[in-house]
Amino acid sequence: MYQNYSKIIIKSKLKNFNHRNLLLSSAITMSIICQPYLLSQTKNKAKLNEVYQSSHKSFITKAVEKTGSSVVTIESQRYVKKRKFSSNSPLFFDPSLKKFFGLDLPNENLPRIEQSQGSGFIFADGLVLTNAHVINKSNKVVIGLTNGKKYIGKLIGQDFFTDLAVLKIEGKGPWPKAKLGDSSKIQVGDWAIAVGNPFGLENTVTLGIISNLKRNVTQLGIYDKKLELIQTDAAINPGNSGGPLLNSNGEVIGINTLIRSGPGAGLSFAIPINKAKEIAYQLINNGKVIHPMIGISLINESSIETNTNSVKVGYVVPNSPANKSGIMVNDIIIKVGNKEIKSASDVTSEISKNGINKKIKILLKRKNKFVTLKVIPTDITNLEN
């Protein structure tokens, strides 16, 4: 009987042991099955959170995230020699004149280094696009990236007529590059996002719209530049010069260049990126830019009676191609090449497309007669000479 009882106990223990093993193996199996599922769920939640956060970002934030890292601070240093006053000048003997001209300040007459700051952006491998006036007459240029690193900038070329300059970063990349857009596709009313580093404050962003296109600088009283600008009401602050103007997709459509002060203050202007690219590649390949000119100033006129616009010759430069071909003051320009002229910018554009040292036909109206002349444009530097 004892043996039978022992057998019953052993069987019971074996049964319990097998039951525990079955539960343990089931738990392990479930763990193996559930673990990938739980990991998958965690990943899916992370992705959903990422999508949720991204969907709640404004288009401005997304645009700046695409281009912000390519925006740089440009610090320029210029060595200024002491003032050129003769030691025998009466200014040194008259205390009131000395005070008026600041000559009583000992440091004012000593050599010094002037520092200024602007913005720019990396548009190609190690190449920075900015305004020419940002680095004008600089002896040293330092380029600061958004990651805090600073590099020496080497001037590749600058063009004062379009206020553009290209710098090369003296260092090893890779470099964050801005995506360039197409300024021919922008329209009045499109969003405009100005980015720059005014006073060294990185990635300062202002928002506005495109207010106007092809704004000629002569309308702003600027006669020593050769530009058609984008007008925007996005605030361009001092130090923003050279920074990018972005569209809503974060593409560069212009380069911030100037602010209107005085009457009409609050207007900001940018150089269209298509023109900037053209100038930049000329500077990279040739070190200079060719500006075809024939040597005339133009006046846009409009008639209320006939509701038409015309372009009149206001001045002819002596010994210029226009002067040699027979163009005269008060001539009305009807056609340049095959282009019918409606504004002064049409004339400039067609002559630029034609290039230098090639003849171009110009149809004029002189009093009541039509006159066709052939003119050979030259580079603007030849007109200056």
C-alpha positions in Angstrom: 0.0 0.0 0.0 2.9 2.3 0.8 4.3 1.7 -2.6 1.1 2.5 -4.3 0.9 5.7 -2.3 4.4 6.7 -3.3 3.6 6.1 -7.0 0.5 8.4 -6.7 2.7 11.2 -5.1 5.4 10.9 -7.8 2.7 11.0 -10.6 1.2 14.1 -9.0 4.6 15.8 -8.8 5.4 15.0 -12.4 2.0 16.3 -13.4 2.6 19.6 -11.6 6.2 19.8 -13.0 4.9 19.4 -16.6 2.1 21.9 -15.9 4.7 24.5 -14.7 7.0 23.8 -17.7 4.0 24.2 -20.0 3.1 27.6 -18.5 6.8 28.7 -18.6 7.2 27.7 -22.2 4.0 29.5 -23.1 5.1 32.7 -21.4 8.4 32.6 -23.2 6.7 32.0 -26.5 4.2 34.8 -25.9 7.2 37.1 -25.0 9.0 36.2 -28.2 5.8 36.9 -30.2 4.8 40.1 -28.4 8.3 41.7 -28.3 8.5 42.6 -32.1 4.9 43.7 -31.9 5.7 46.1 -28.9 8.8 47.4 -30.7 6.8 48.0 -33.8 4.1 49.8 -31.8 6.8 52.0 -30.2 8.3 52.9 -33.6 4.9 53.6 -35.0 4.1 55.9 -32.1 7.5 57.7 -32.6 6.7 58.2 -36.3 3.2 59.4 -35.5 4.6 61.9 -33.0 7.2 63.1 -35.6 4.5 63.5 -38.3 2.2 65.3 -35.7 5.0 67.7 -34.7 6.0 68.3 -38.4 2.4 68.9 -39.4 2.0 71.5 -36.7 5.1 73.5 -37.9 4.4 76.6 -39.9 5.7 76.9 -43.4 8.0 79.6 -42.2 9.7 77.2 -39.7 10.0 74.5 -42.4 11.4 77.0 -44.9 14.0 78.4 -42.5 15.0 74.8 -41.4 15.8 74.0 -45.0 18.1 77.0 -45.5 19.0 78.4 -42.1 22.2 76.5 -41.7 23.6 77.9 -45.0 23.3 81.5 -43.8 26.6 83.0 -42.6 27.8 86.1 -40.8 30.4 88.1 -42.6 32.8 90.2 -40.5 35.0 92.5 -42.5 38.0 94.5 -41.3 39.4 97.5 -43.1 42.7 99.2 -42.3 42.3 103.0 -42.2 45.3 105.2 -42.4 45.6 108.4 -40.3 44.0 111.5 -41.6 46.0 113.4 -44.2 46.4 116.9 -42.6 49.5 118.9 -43.0 51.3 119.7 -39.7 51.3 123.3 -40.9 47.6 123.4 -41.5 45.7 126.2 -39.8 43.3 123.6 -38.4 46.0 122.6 -35.9 46.4 126.2 -34.6 42.7 127.1 -34.2 41.3 125.4 -31.1 37.6 125.8 -32.2 38.4 124.3 -35.6 40.3 121.4 -34.0 37.3 120.7 -31.8 34.8 121.0 -34.7 36.8 118.5 -36.8 37.5 116.2 -33.9 41.3 116.8 -34.2 41.6 117.3 -30.4 41.0 113.5 -30.0 44.4 111.9 -30.1 43.2 108.5 -31.3 41.3 110.0 -34.3 44.5 110.8 -36.1 46.1 107.3 -35.6 45.9 104.3 -38.0 43.0 102.1 -37.0 40.9 99.1 -38.0 37.3 99.6 -38.9 35.0 96.6 -38.5 31.6 96.0 -40.1 29.2 93.1 -40.4 26.8 91.7 -42.9 25.2 88.4 -44.0 25.6 85.9 -46.9 24.8 82.3 -47.7 26.6 79.3 -49.1 25.2 78.5 -52.6 27.8 76.1 -53.8 30.7 74.0 -52.4 32.5 76.4 -50.1 31.3 79.5 -52.0 29.4 82.3 -50.4 27.2 84.9 -52.1 26.8 88.4 -50.5 26.6 92.1 -51.3 29.7 93.8 -52.7 29.2 96.7 -50.2 29.4 94.2 -47.3 33.1 93.5 -48.1 34.1 96.7 -49.9 37.7 97.6 -49.4 38.2 95.0 -46.7 41.6 93.8 -45.8 40.3 90.7 -43.9 37.0 88.8 -44.1 35.9 86.3 -41.5 32.9 84.0 -42.3 30.9 82.6 -39.3 28.7 79.5 -39.6 25.6 78.8 -37.5 27.5 76.0 -35.7 29.8 78.6 -34.2 32.9 77.9 -36.4 34.7 80.7 -38.1 36.8 80.7 -41.3 38.8 83.1 -43.3 37.0 84.2 -46.5 38.9 84.7 -49.8 37.4 87.2 -52.3 36.8 85.5 -55.6 35.3 88.6 -57.3 32.9 91.5 -56.8 30.8 93.6 -59.1 29.8 97.1 -57.9 27.2 97.7 -60.6 25.0 94.8 -59.3 26.3 95.0 -55.7 27.3 91.3 -55.7 30.4 89.5 -54.4 31.5 85.8 -54.2 33.7 84.6 -51.3 35.4 81.2 -50.8 35.6 79.7 -47.4 39.2 78.7 -46.5 38.5 75.4 -44.9 37.3 71.8 -45.4 33.6 71.0 -45.9 31.1 69.5 -46.3 29.2 72.8 -46.2 25.4 73.3 -45.8 24.1 74.7 -49.1 21.0 76.8 -49.8 18.6 75.6 -52.4 18.3 78.2 -55.2 14.8 78.9 -56.6 13.7 80.5 -59.8 13.0 84.2 -59.5 11.2 84.3 -62.9 8.3 82.3 -61.4 7.6 84.6 -58.4 4.5 86.8 -58.4 3.4 89.9 -56.6 1.6 88.7 -53.4 3.8 85.6 -52.9 5.2 85.0 -49.4 8.7 86.4 -48.8 10.9 85.4 -45.9 14.0 87.4 -45.2 16.8 85.7 -43.3 20.1 87.3 -42.0 22.4 87.9 -39.1 21.9 91.6 -38.2 24.4 92.7 -35.5 25.5 89.0 -35.3 22.1 87.8 -34.2 22.0 84.5 -36.1 19.0 83.5 -38.3 16.9 86.5 -37.7 13.7 85.9 -39.7 11.1 88.4 -41.0 8.0 87.7 -43.0 6.2 89.7 -45.7 5.1 89.4 -49.3 6.5 90.3 -52.7 5.3 93.8 -53.2 6.6 94.4 -56.7 8.9 93.0 -59.4 11.5 94.6 -61.7 11.8 97.7 -59.6 14.5 99.8 -61.4 17.0 101.4 -59.0 16.8 104.7 -60.8 13.3 105.0 -59.4 15.0 105.0 -56.0 17.4 107.7 -57.0 20.4 105.3 -57.4 22.2 106.0 -60.6 25.6 104.2 -60.1 24.1 100.7 -60.1 22.7 98.4 -62.8 19.8 96.6 -61.1 16.2 95.6 -61.3 15.1 94.6 -57.8 12.4 92.6 -56.0 10.4 94.9 -53.7 9.1 93.3 -50.4 7.6 94.5 -47.2 9.6 91.8 -45.2 11.8 93.9 -43.0 15.5 93.9 -44.0 17.5 95.1 -41.0 21.0 96.6 -41.0 23.4 93.6 -41.1 20.8 91.6 -43.1 22.5 92.7 -46.4 23.6 89.7 -48.4 21.3 87.3 -46.7 18.7 85.2 -48.6 15.1 86.1 -49.4 13.2 82.8 -49.4 9.9 81.7 -50.9 7.4 79.6 -48.9 9.3 76.4 -49.9 12.6 77.6 -48.4 14.2 78.3 -51.8 16.4 81.4 -52.3 14.6 83.8 -54.7 16.6 86.9 -53.9 19.5 88.5 -52.0 18.6 91.2 -49.5 20.4 94.3 -50.5 18.9 97.6 -49.3 16.4 99.4 -47.2 14.6 102.6 -48.2 15.2 105.3 -45.5 13.6 108.7 -45.2 10.4 109.2 -47.3 8.9 105.8 -48.1 10.8 104.2 -45.3 9.9 100.5 -44.6 10.4 99.4 -48.2 13.0 96.6 -48.7 14.6 95.3 -51.8 16.4 92.2 -53.0 18.4 91.2 -56.1 16.6 88.4 -58.0 18.5 85.1 -57.7 18.5 84.4 -61.4 20.5 87.6 -62.0 22.7 86.8 -59.0 23.5 83.4 -60.3 24.5 84.8 -63.7 26.7 87.4 -62.1 28.2 84.9 -59.6 29.3 82.4 -62.3 30.9 85.2 -64.3 32.9 86.2 -61.2 33.9 82.6 -60.6 34.9 81.9 -64.2 36.3 85.3 -65.2 36.9 87.3 -62.0 34.8 90.1 -63.4 31.4 90.9 -65.1 30.8 92.3 -68.5 28.0 94.9 -68.7 27.1 95.7 -72.3 26.2 99.4 -72.7 25.7 101.8 -75.6 26.0 105.0 -73.6 22.6 106.6 -73.1 20.3 107.5 -70.3 16.6 106.8 -70.7 13.4 108.4 -69.6 10.1 106.6 -69.2 7.2 108.7 -70.5 3.5 108.2 -70.5 0.7 109.9 -72.3 -2.7 110.4 -70.6 -4.3 111.3 -73.9 -3.3 108.1 -75.8 -2.8 106.0 -72.7 0.6 104.8 -74.0 4.1 104.5 -72.7 7.3 105.5 -74.5 11.0 105.5 -73.8 13.0 108.7 -74.7 16.7 109.2 -74.9 17.6 111.7 -72.1 21.4 111.9 -72.6 24.1 110.5 -74.9 27.6 109.9 -73.6 30.2 111.6 -75.9 32.3 109.1 -78.0 30.0 106.3 -76.9 28.6 103.6 -79.3 25.3 105.5 -79.2 26.9 108.8 -80.1 29.0 107.2 -82.9 25.9 105.5 -84.4 23.9 108.7 -84.5 21.5 108.4 -81.6 20.3 111.8 -80.4 18.7 113.3 -77.3 14.8 113.1 -77.5 14.8 110.1 -79.8 12.0 107.7 -79.0 13.1 104.1 -78.9 10.6 101.8 -80.6 12.5 98.6 -81.0 15.8 97.0 -79.9 16.5 93.9 -81.9 13.1 92.2 -82.3 11.8 93.5 -79.0 9.1 96.2 -78.9 10.1 98.6 -76.2 7.6 99.6 -73.5 10.0 100.6 -70.7 13.6 101.6 -70.1 14.3 98.1 -68.6 13.4 96.5 -71.9 16.2 98.5 -73.6 18.7 97.5 -70.9 17.7 93.9 -71.0 18.0 93.5 -74.8 21.4 95.2 -75.0 22.6 92.9 -72.1 21.4 89.8 -74.0 23.1 91.0 -77.2 26.5 91.2 -75.5 29.5 93.4 -76.5 31.2 93.8 -79.9 28.1 92.6 -81.8 25.8 94.8 -83.8 22.2 95.3 -82.7 19.4 97.1 -84.6 17.6 100.0 -82.9 14.4 101.5 -84.4 13.9 105.1 -83.4 11.3 107.7 -83.9 12.8 111.2 -84.4 10.1 113.9 -84.7 7.8 112.4 -87.3 10.3 110.1 -89.0 11.4 106.5 -88.2 15.2 105.8 -88.2 16.9 102.5 -88.0 20.5 102.4 -86.7 23.1 99.7 -86.0 24.9 100.0 -82.7 27.8 97.9 -81.3 27.5 97.8 -77.4 30.7 98.0 -75.3 31.5 97.1 -71.7 30.5 99.8 -69.2 34.2 100.2 -68.1 35.1 101.4 -71.6 32.5 104.2 -71.2 34.0 105.2 -67.9 37.4 105.4 -69.5 
